[in-house]
Amino acid sequence: MKVEVEAAGEWIPVCGLADLIPGRGVAVLLPDGGQAALFLDRHGKTYAIGNRDPFTGAYVLSRGLVGSTGNEAPFVASPLLKQRFDLATGTCLDDPDPDKAVPVYATRRR
């Protein structure tokens, strides 16, 4: 089974589902030259967000720590300054400034 990410209105096959390890991310190169960070959570759901950390400008979110607390949605914590980004919405959980959110990409399996 393949995992696809929607970018610029088209579905891009990025990897096999078996290539993903729950709790770890992988970086995905998009057709426009941008990057996404793809994650598989421990419940088998896939998420894709922008890979660029808006606080540092580094493309590192795919290397962040995945977690969740209480009733919060799953998040990834940046490996640099540790800000947490909601995997479903891209919102920074530690800074409500909309300029600190990351893009979110739809994912599907085929």
Summary of the structure (lengths in Angstrom):
residues: 110
radius of gyration: 12.9
end to end distance: 5.7
largest distance: 37.3
contacts: 339
relative contact order: 0.22
helix: 8%
strand: 42%
